[in-house]
């Protein structure tokens, strides 16, 4: 197999399939949704603005449904299960009372989200009370503990996969802050003890339990009564929990079709500091381009995914080549054979991943040095014990001295200098906003930086400069239109929104297209506020003078551009050429098909009609315009 030198030494950033863009398989997530189906969940939520007040059970089901739609777009490799407890009917692998696991044909209890699952689950609430039913699973005088059974079933569902390469979670929806409130004495203590022990056993196995409380209109959810111990909250975390849980529930219902990349670990690297001292770091991709999902080819008959296979055939004998393919490179009329190990060794520039070179003041780092999205690094003690301690010391010193580290980084075959900038932890009343760590900025090579060309090549010409008054008015205008607390995460890609809306409509058989909100459209209402209008008018007066509106009206909207001049010339040519034909006679005698596409476009361009499409489309458009 002949080698392509450009392919051999291609840069990593040219490859959209590298691990900076693709989530790694070992960061898969398994989630079990646990929904309380007791009669109290069917009371009104009290938060709906519609005439028909929604029940808390409807809020939980709707949140899960929206989360599934988001998950099938963002993390289609993750697996989910939906489990209801405090139900009249039962369906689970352990045959425990009061627990019903929702499932669809051709799918396991815990499996990847599918269009069939979403479609069936969207109608599940309509028949729930009649076919499954709701009841109190924990009542006085009964030894039945439906919450304990639900945790047991969920833990059994999450046995699949290893906790080392899979994140396992239980999401619990309920509005009952004291599920054992109706029981007294030793029976209550015994039930609470066994339930908490079951939850602790699950956490010891690497399964996290998260609570999404649904408060009733008459009272707030008191997590301290029972669930703080169930999910393992202590101290200040208890007071911050309710607000964080509310944000998480809102996030499940609003982040649909935004194609967000989760901040998951990309790779583990070794950071060589000095004199043989090395620490271990984990790298994270914080921001990456939002691209549509990969195309999957399906069989036209079975609708199953197709798997492509490649075989090599010997050019001399025509037999299939069973041995691994070998690469060669022509050199002095000979073919030099190369194995994959030898190619990897040729491409290897350095044995280390990241090597510290020194430190420089932060003032030396410019904005234009950031060529592509940075990588966030955080210490890990999994393989090199003490990495966190050394990293903290280095991180603290860089913040105190206002320095950034310069290091040599080798990603595959692409060596590059990088800047490590320490980031201080940022917290607020709701918890951590930004974690402590370092951002790895990929520094440019010398030929990546090009100096701006001079505006005027003539050394004798004077360059126009803004006056102090013009600068003052421009600053005032910018302050008026400045977006407060701006973040790129506030805006979704409208193209991707529509792309996934179409896929959703096709997959779920929806008659109407889901509405997609374009968040990039200018805020016309906000821009029309008097303060902004006055600031804009003062800026225009300072730059263009008092009578700029009158001058614009007299001279026209704007000077013609090269593109407008070209379009005008094409239209004039089309009108001239079109006048040579008797179009009525050609249309009546059916002779339009004898004309060429270029000749047909003369008529369309002269009449300001679209000129795209095949010949039959152009003829039909002409006949329609002529009323034939």
Long-range contacts (C-beta under 8 A, 24 or more apart in sequence): 1-325, 1-326, 1-327, 1-328, 2-327, 2-328, 2-329, 2-330, 3-327, 3-328, 3-329, 3-338, 8-343, 8-347, 9-347, 9-413, 11-414, 12-411, 12-412, 12-413, 12-414, 13-372, 13-414, 16-291, 18-412, 19-266, 19-267, 20-266, 20-285, 20-288, 20-373, 20-375, 21-285, 21-288, 21-289, 21-291, 23-75, 23-77, 23-261, 23-262, 23-264, 24-264, 24-265, 24-266, 25-77, 25-165, 26-165, 26-166, 27-165, 27-167, 27-262, 27-264, 27-265, 28-77, 28-78, 28-79, 28-161, 28-165, 28-166, 28-167, 29-75, 29-78, 29-79, 29-166, 29-167, 29-168, 29-169, 30-78, 30-79, 30-80, 30-110, 30-158, 30-160, 30-161, 30-166, 30-167, 30-168, 30-169, 31-78, 31-79, 31-80, 31-81, 31-168, 31-169, 31-170, 31-171, 32-80, 32-81, 32-82, 32-83, 32-110, 32-154, 32-157, 32-158, 32-169, 32-170, 32-171, 33-64, 33-80, 33-81, 33-82, 33-83, 33-171, 33-173, 34-83, 34-84, 34-85, 34-150, 34-151, 34-154, 34-170, 34-171, 34-172, 34-173, 35-60, 35-61, 35-64, 35-82, 35-83, 35-84, 35-85, 35-173, 35-174, 36-60, 36-84, 36-85, 36-86, 36-172, 36-173, 36-174, 36-175, 36-176, 37-84, 37-85, 37-86, 37-87, 37-100, 37-128, 37-132, 37-134, 38-86, 38-134, 38-135, 38-136, 38-137, 38-176, 39-134, 39-135, 39-136, 40-175, 40-176, 40-216, 41-134, 41-174, 41-175, 41-214, 42-129, 42-134, 43-175, 43-216, 44-217, 45-214, 45-216, 45-217, 46-216, 46-217, 56-175, 56-214, 56-216, 57-125, 57-128, 58-125, 59-214, 60-173, 60-212, 60-214, 61-121, 61-124, 61-125, 62-253, 63-173, 63-212, 63-249, 63-252, 63-253, 64-121, 64-173, 64-252, 65-118, 65-121, 65-122, 66-252, 66-253, 66-256, 67-252, 67-253, 68-113, 68-117, 68-118, 68-121, 69-118, 69-256, 69-257, 69-504, 70-252, 70-255, 70-256, 70-257, 70-258, 71-113, 72-113, 72-114, 72-115, 72-118, 73-257, 73-259, 73-293, 73-500, 74-258, 74-259, 74-260, 74-261, 74-262, 75-262, 76-112, 76-113, 76-293, 77-112, 78-112, 78-113, 79-110, 79-111, 79-112, 79-160, 80-110, 80-111, 80-112, 80-113, 81-109, 81-110, 81-111, 81-154, 81-157, 82-121, 83-150, 83-153, 83-154, 83-157, 84-132, 85-137, 85-146, 85-147, 85-149, 85-150, 86-134, 86-135, 86-136, 86-137, 86-138, 86-146, 87-132, 87-133, 87-134, 87-135, 87-137, 87-146, 88-132, 88-133, 88-134, 88-135, 89-131, 89-132, 89-133, 92-153, 93-153, 93-156, 93-157, 94-149, 94-152, 94-153, 94-156, 96-149, 96-152, 96-153, 97-137, 97-144, 97-146, 97-149, 98-135, 98-137, 98-144, 98-146, 98-149, 98-150, 99-146, 99-149, 99-150, 99-153, 100-132, 101-153, 101-157, 109-157, 110-157, 110-158, 110-160, 115-507, 115-508, 118-507, 118-508, 119-507, 119-508, 119-509, 122-508, 136-182, 138-179, 138-180, 138-182, 138-183, 138-191, 139-182, 139-183, 140-182, 140-183, 140-184, 140-187, 143-187, 145-191, 145-194, 145-195, 147-179, 147-195, 148-191, 148-194, 148-195, 148-198, 151-195, 151-198, 151-199, 151-202, 151-209, 152-198, 154-202, 155-198, 155-201, 155-202, 155-205, 155-207, 158-202, 158-205, 158-207, 163-205, 163-206, 163-207, 167-208, 168-205, 168-206, 168-207, 168-208, 169-207, 169-208, 169-209, 169-210, 170-202, 170-207, 170-208, 170-209, 170-210, 171-210, 171-212, 172-209, 172-210, 172-211, 172-212, 172-227, 173-212, 173-214, 174-211, 174-213, 174-214, 175-213, 175-214, 175-215, 175-216, 175-221, 177-213, 177-221, 177-222, 177-223, 177-225, 177-226, 177-227, 178-222, 178-225, 178-226, 179-226, 180-226, 181-225, 192-226, 195-230, 196-229, 196-230, 199-230, 199-231, 199-232, 200-232, 203-232, 210-248, 211-241, 211-245, 212-245, 212-248, 212-249, 213-242, 213-245, 240-429, 240-430, 240-431, 243-429, 243-430, 244-430, 244-431, 247-430, 257-492, 257-496, 257-497, 257-500, 257-501, 257-504, 257-516, 258-290, 258-492, 258-493, 258-496, 258-497, 259-290, 259-291, 259-292, 259-492, 259-493, 259-496, 259-500, 260-290, 260-489, 261-285, 261-287, 261-288, 261-290, 263-376, 266-375, 268-380, 268-382, 268-383, 269-353, 269-354, 269-377, 270-352, 270-353, 270-354, 270-384, 271-353, 271-354, 271-355, 271-356, 271-377, 271-407, 272-352, 272-354, 272-355, 272-356, 273-356, 273-390, 273-394, 274-356, 277-390, 278-384, 279-379, 279-384, 279-386, 279-387, 279-390, 279-391, 280-379, 280-380, 280-381, 280-382, 280-383, 280-384, 280-387, 281-354, 281-377, 281-378, 281-379, 281-380, 281-387, 281-391, 282-377, 282-378, 282-379, 282-380, 283-375, 283-376, 283-377, 283-440, 284-375, 284-376, 284-377, 284-378, 285-373, 285-375, 285-376, 286-373, 286-374, 286-375, 286-376, 287-373, 287-488, 288-373, 290-493, 290-496, 292-496, 292-499, 292-500, 347-412, 347-413, 348-413, 349-410, 349-413, 349-415, 350-408, 350-410, 350-415, 352-408, 352-410, 353-409, 353-410, 354-407, 354-408, 354-409, 354-418, 355-407, 355-408, 355-409, 356-405, 356-406, 356-407, 357-405, 357-406, 357-407, 357-408, 357-417, 358-405, 358-406, 359-398, 359-401, 359-403, 359-404, 359-405, 359-406, 360-403, 360-404, 360-406, 361-402, 361-403, 361-404, 362-402, 362-403, 362-404, 362-421, 364-404, 365-404, 365-419, 365-421, 365-441, 368-444, 368-449, 369-419, 369-441, 369-443, 369-444, 370-441, 370-442, 371-442, 371-443, 371-444, 371-448, 372-442, 374-439, 374-440, 374-441, 374-442, 375-439, 375-440, 376-437, 376-438, 376-439, 376-440, 377-420, 377-437, 377-438, 377-439, 377-440, 378-435, 378-437, 378-438, 395-422, 395-436, 395-437, 395-438, 398-422, 399-424, 405-438, 406-443, 409-440, 409-442, 416-442, 416-443, 417-443, 418-442, 418-443, 419-443, 467-542, 469-542, 470-539, 470-542, 470-543, 473-535, 473-538, 473-539, 473-542, 473-543, 474-539, 476-535, 476-538, 476-539, 477-532, 477-535, 477-536, 477-538, 477-539, 480-531, 480-532, 480-535, 481-527, 481-532, 490-519, 491-519, 491-520, 492-517, 492-519, 494-518, 494-519, 494-520, 570-605, 571-605, 571-606, 571-608, 574-601, 574-602, 574-603, 574-604, 574-605, 574-606, 575-605, 575-606, 577-602, 578-602, 578-603, 578-605, 578-606, 583-622, 583-626, 584-626, 587-622, 587-623, 587-626, 587-628, 588-628, 592-619, 592-622, 592-623, 593-619
